[in-house]
Amino acid sequence: MLTLFHHPFCPHSRFIRLALGELGLEARLIEERVWDRREAFLVLNPAGTTPVLVEEGYPAVPGAAVIAEYLDETHGGELGNHRLMPASPAGRVEVRRLTGWFNDKFFDEVSGPMVMERFYKRHMRIENGGGPPDTDAIRAARANIRYHLAYIGWLVRTRDWLAGEQLSYADLAAAAHLSSVDYLGDVPWSEDEAAKTWYARVKSRPSFRAILTETLPGVPASEHYANLDF
């Protein structure tokens, strides 16, 4: 039995939930409010971040990148030619490069600040960094997303999917982070039709359904968020 400690608005958690869905794996979901610094959770992951995957008989697997590798090693072979990590070394490098781009760079520059400023801070105590949103951070994230979107558009104009000819972890990572920002209505889809078409393809997959149906108290989703055709 798999258990995933996650937060529904955490982009890294969304990435792993999409991966689990593509692998056909069910997991018990436990919502973790990382700002509470719960002792039992810190035992699983001293870094205090989501997601963390727990499988009976194995050590806790912390962090999106480590979980993705773990899932590929333990279950990836079951997908055959549709594996989320390609068979060739060059293909695997490209998937890892782009997955890292979105889990690290996009998160640092866009989805991380957006989630923190527009959602997490309203639940955090003042002494832990809570309070009013930093409008400068939000403004910077809204500016940064434009070149990330252009990069996605350039990739999918030259390939079937972000990293090559098949869906991979790279697509799931990019879509997961974009979905958190899109929930808030802050993705300028009109600026790149290729990126918009690619995202519509990914969010139309069955693995995305549960995420698109979730809403957050006090933070309504954008009008087009769950619309598969925008």
C-alpha positions as CSV (number, residue, x, y, z in Angstrom):
1,M,0.0,0.0,0.0
2,L,1.3,3.4,-1.0
3,T,0.8,6.5,1.1
4,L,1.5,10.0,-0.2
5,F,1.9,12.9,2.1
6,H,1.1,15.9,0.0
7,H,-0.7,19.2,-0.2
8,P,-3.2,19.7,-3.0
9,F,-1.7,23.1,-3.9
10,C,1.9,21.9,-3.8
11,P,3.2,21.7,-7.4
12,H,5.7,19.0,-6.5
13,S,2.9,16.9,-4.9
14,R,0.8,17.4,-8.0
15,F,3.7,16.1,-10.1
16,I,3.9,12.9,-8.1
17,R,0.1,12.4,-8.1
18,L,0.2,12.7,-11.9
19,A,3.0,10.2,-12.1
20,L,1.1,7.7,-9.9
21,G,-1.9,8.1,-12.1
22,E,0.0,7.5,-15.3
23,L,1.6,4.4,-13.7
24,G,-1.9,3.1,-12.6
25,L,-1.0,3.2,-9.0
26,E,-3.4,4.0,-6.2
27,A,-2.1,5.8,-3.1
28,R,-3.7,6.9,0.2
29,L,-3.5,10.7,0.2
30,I,-2.7,12.4,3.5
31,E,-2.8,16.2,3.3
32,E,0.2,17.7,5.1
33,R,0.3,21.4,6.1
34,V,4.0,21.8,6.1
35,W,3.9,25.1,7.9
36,D,2.7,23.3,11.0
37,R,6.1,21.5,11.3
38,R,4.4,18.4,12.5
39,E,6.9,16.2,14.4
40,A,5.8,12.9,12.9
41,F,6.1,14.3,9.4
42,L,9.6,15.7,10.1
43,V,10.6,12.2,11.1
44,L,9.7,11.1,7.6
45,N,11.3,14.1,5.9
46,P,13.5,16.4,8.1
47,A,13.4,18.9,5.3
48,G,9.8,19.4,6.1
49,T,8.6,19.6,2.5
50,T,6.0,17.7,0.5
51,P,5.7,15.2,-1.2
52,V,6.8,12.1,0.8
53,L,5.9,8.6,-0.4
54,V,5.7,5.7,2.0
55,E,5.5,2.1,0.9
56,E,5.2,-0.6,3.5
57,G,8.5,-2.3,4.0
58,Y,10.6,0.5,2.5
59,P,12.1,3.7,3.9
60,A,10.1,6.9,3.3
61,V,10.9,8.4,0.0
62,P,11.2,12.2,0.3
63,G,11.0,14.8,-2.5
64,A,9.6,14.8,-6.0
65,A,12.8,14.0,-7.8
66,V,13.6,11.0,-5.6
67,I,10.1,9.7,-5.7
68,A,10.0,9.9,-9.5
69,E,13.2,7.9,-9.8
70,Y,11.9,5.4,-7.2
71,L,8.7,4.9,-9.1
72,D,10.5,4.4,-12.4
73,E,12.8,1.9,-10.8
74,T,10.0,-0.1,-9.1
75,H,7.1,0.3,-11.5
76,G,8.3,2.0,-14.7
77,G,8.9,-1.3,-16.5
78,E,5.2,-2.1,-16.3
79,L,4.5,0.7,-18.9
80,G,6.6,-0.9,-21.6
81,N,7.0,1.5,-24.5
82,H,5.0,4.2,-22.6
83,R,7.5,4.4,-19.7
84,L,7.8,7.9,-18.3
85,M,11.6,7.7,-18.5
86,P,13.0,6.7,-21.9
87,A,15.2,3.7,-22.4
88,S,18.1,5.5,-24.1
89,P,20.7,7.4,-21.9
90,A,20.4,10.5,-24.1
91,G,16.6,10.4,-23.7
92,R,16.8,10.0,-19.9
93,V,19.2,12.9,-19.7
94,E,16.8,15.2,-21.5
95,V,13.8,14.1,-19.4
96,R,15.8,14.6,-16.2
97,R,17.0,18.0,-17.5
98,L,13.5,19.3,-18.2
99,T,12.0,17.7,-15.1
100,G,14.6,19.5,-13.1
101,W,13.9,22.8,-15.0
102,F,10.3,22.8,-13.9
103,N,10.7,21.3,-10.4
104,D,13.6,23.7,-9.6
105,K,13.8,26.7,-11.8
106,F,10.1,27.2,-12.6
107,F,9.3,26.5,-9.0
108,D,11.8,29.1,-7.8
109,E,10.8,31.7,-10.2
110,V,7.0,31.2,-10.7
111,S,5.0,28.5,-8.9
112,G,6.8,28.6,-5.6
113,P,6.3,32.3,-5.0
114,M,2.7,32.2,-6.3
115,V,1.7,29.3,-4.0
116,M,3.5,30.9,-1.0
117,E,2.2,34.4,-1.4
118,R,-1.3,33.7,-2.6
119,F,-2.1,30.7,-0.4
120,Y,0.4,29.3,2.1
121,K,1.0,32.7,3.8
122,R,-2.6,33.1,4.7
123,H,-2.4,29.9,6.8
124,M,1.0,30.5,8.4
125,R,1.7,32.1,11.7
126,I,3.3,35.6,11.5
127,E,6.4,34.3,13.3
128,N,6.8,31.6,10.6
129,G,6.5,34.0,7.7
130,G,2.8,34.3,7.4
131,G,1.0,37.6,6.7
132,P,0.0,39.7,3.7
133,P,1.3,38.6,0.3
134,D,4.4,40.2,-1.1
135,T,3.2,42.0,-4.2
136,D,6.7,42.4,-5.6
137,A,7.2,38.6,-5.5
138,I,3.9,38.1,-7.3
139,R,4.7,40.7,-9.9
140,A,8.1,39.0,-10.6
141,A,6.5,35.6,-10.9
142,R,3.9,36.9,-13.4
143,A,6.8,38.4,-15.5
144,N,8.9,35.2,-15.2
145,I,6.2,32.9,-16.4
146,R,6.2,34.5,-19.9
147,Y,9.6,33.2,-20.8
148,H,8.9,29.7,-19.4
149,L,5.7,29.6,-21.4
150,A,7.6,30.6,-24.5
151,Y,10.2,27.9,-23.8
152,I,7.4,25.3,-23.6
153,G,6.0,26.5,-26.9
154,W,9.3,26.3,-28.6
155,L,9.8,22.7,-27.3
156,V,6.5,21.4,-28.5
157,R,6.8,23.1,-31.9
158,T,9.8,20.9,-32.5
159,R,8.8,17.7,-30.7
160,D,5.6,15.7,-30.0
161,W,6.1,16.1,-26.2
162,L,8.5,18.3,-24.2
163,A,11.4,15.8,-24.0
164,G,10.8,13.9,-27.2
165,E,8.3,11.6,-29.0
166,Q,6.5,10.3,-25.9
167,L,4.9,11.6,-22.7
168,S,7.5,11.7,-19.9
169,Y,8.1,13.0,-16.4
170,A,9.1,16.3,-18.1
171,D,5.5,16.9,-19.3
172,L,4.0,15.9,-15.9
173,A,6.3,18.2,-14.0
174,A,5.7,21.2,-16.3
175,A,1.9,20.6,-16.2
176,A,1.8,20.1,-12.5
177,H,3.5,23.5,-11.8
178,L,1.5,25.3,-14.4
179,S,-1.7,23.8,-13.0
180,S,-1.1,25.5,-9.6
181,V,-0.6,28.8,-11.3
182,D,-3.5,28.3,-13.7
183,Y,-5.8,27.6,-10.7
184,L,-5.1,31.2,-9.7
185,G,-5.7,32.5,-13.3
186,D,-2.1,33.7,-13.7
187,V,-1.0,31.8,-16.9
188,P,-1.1,34.1,-20.0
189,W,-2.2,31.4,-22.3
190,S,-3.0,33.8,-25.1
191,E,0.8,34.5,-25.5
192,D,1.7,31.0,-26.9
193,E,-0.9,28.9,-28.7
194,A,1.5,25.9,-28.9
195,A,2.1,25.8,-25.2
196,K,-1.7,26.1,-24.6
197,T,-2.5,23.2,-27.0
198,W,0.2,21.1,-25.3
199,Y,-1.2,21.8,-21.8
200,A,-4.8,21.0,-23.0
201,R,-3.5,17.6,-24.2
202,V,-1.9,16.9,-20.8
203,K,-4.8,18.0,-18.6
204,S,-7.2,15.9,-20.7
205,R,-5.5,12.8,-19.5
206,P,-7.3,10.6,-16.9
207,S,-4.4,11.1,-14.5
208,F,-5.3,14.8,-14.3
209,R,-9.0,14.4,-13.4
210,A,-8.8,14.3,-9.6
211,I,-6.6,17.4,-9.5
212,L,-8.9,19.4,-11.7
213,T,-11.9,18.6,-9.5
214,E,-10.3,19.9,-6.3
215,T,-10.9,23.3,-4.9
216,L,-9.2,25.2,-2.1
217,P,-11.2,26.9,0.7
218,G,-11.3,30.6,0.2
219,V,-9.4,30.5,-3.1
220,P,-11.8,29.9,-6.1
221,A,-10.3,28.4,-9.2
222,S,-10.1,30.4,-12.4
223,E,-13.1,30.1,-14.7
224,H,-11.2,28.0,-17.3
225,Y,-9.2,25.9,-14.9
226,A,-11.2,22.6,-15.2
227,N,-12.3,23.2,-18.8
228,L,-10.4,20.8,-21.0
229,D,-10.8,23.1,-24.0
230,F,-10.1,26.3,-22.0
